[in-house]
Amino acid sequence: MKSVLELIPDIPANADLRIVAQALEKRITELQQKCATLESELGGIKQQPAIQRKTAEFVEHRGAFFKRRPDGGFDDDVLCRGCRQPMVSFCNLHPYSCDNCGITVNFKGGDLSRIMAELNRI
């Protein structure tokens, strides 16, 4: 980038204007360095492992995962801790289980409202 003073060689500039132009050039250089630092930090954040980003998205409670909603609450889908797929409770009388992994948890569909209340207190 050309200096401001190089761009206006034919315009008579007094000493005060030259000082202001030099200060502006210095500030531009500082801001360019700060921008490069912030871009580098952003690149590091984008490269975080997906597991770290998902940790905040899911919460484990009583052996199952629950997905956090943007409003801070939780979806009432019971997710498998192995594959994160929805688990089922046959007729709400049997413990939740995952058809894919065979994992079961120690609560039934009828207990879900109590489990959700526990989860919201955490």
N, C-alpha and C positions, 0 to 999 in steps of 0.2 A: 504494500500500500504506500502510495506517495505521501509525503509529508504535506501538511496544509500549506506550509511556507513554500514548498516546491511548486504547488499548484497556482500560487498567486505571485510569481516573481515580478511581474510588471506593475503590481499595485503597490504603491508606497504604503508601508505598514510601520506604524510607530512602535516603539519598544514595548509598550503595554500590550498591544495586540500580539506581538511575537511571544510574549510571556504567556498569554492566555492560550495561544495556539499550541505552545509546547506543553502546557498543563493538560490540554485536551488530548494531545497525542499520547501522553503518559497514561492518562485515564483509559484510553482506548486499549492500550497494551495490557493494562491490568485487567480490564474486563474480558479481553480475549483469553488471557490465561485462566481466569476464573471459569469461563465458559468451557474451556478444554478440560479443566478439573472436574466440573460437574458432569460433563458428558462421559468422562471416564468412570466416575462413580455410578452413573446410571447404567452403563454397560455391565458393571460388576453386579448390580442388583438384578438385571435381566438374566444373568447367567447363573443365579442361585438355583440349586437343585429344586426340581418340582416338588420333591418330598417336603422341603422346608416351607414352600408356599402353601401346600395342602394341609400342613399341620394346623394352621389357623382356621382353615376352612372346615375341618372335621374335628369332632370331639369324641373321645372314647369314654363310654360310661356303661358300666355293668357288662362289659365284654362285647359291646356293639358300638358302632360309630353312628353319630348323628351329624347331619350337615347343618352348619351355621347359616342362618339367613342374614341378609344385609342389615335388617333392623335389630340384630343382636339375639333374636330368638333362634329356635331350632325347628327344622322340618321334622314331622312326626314319622318319617320313614326310618325304619330300623335297618341299618346297613351292616353287612358282614365285615368283620375286622380283617378277613383274609383277602376278599376280592372287592369289597365296597359295593357289592350289588345288594338290592333289597332282599331282606329276609322275610319269611312268612310264618304266621302262627295259625295253624289249621284250626278253623272255627273259633279262634281267639281262646282256645282251651289248652293248647299245647305250646311248649316253649318255641320261641322264634328259632328258625333254622334256615340255613342256606342250602339250596338245592345244588349249587355249584361246588361248594367246598365241604359240605357236610358239617359245618360248624353250628353249634347250638348255643344259646345263651340261657341264663337262668330266670327268664321272665316270659310271661305269656302275653298274648294280645290284650287280654282283660286288664293287665297291669300297666298298659302303656300310658294312661293318663297320669298315674302315680310316678312312673319313671320320668315322664316329661316334666312334671313338677319338680322332681329332684334335680333334673338337669338344669332347669332354669334358675335354681338356687345356687348352682355352682359358679 
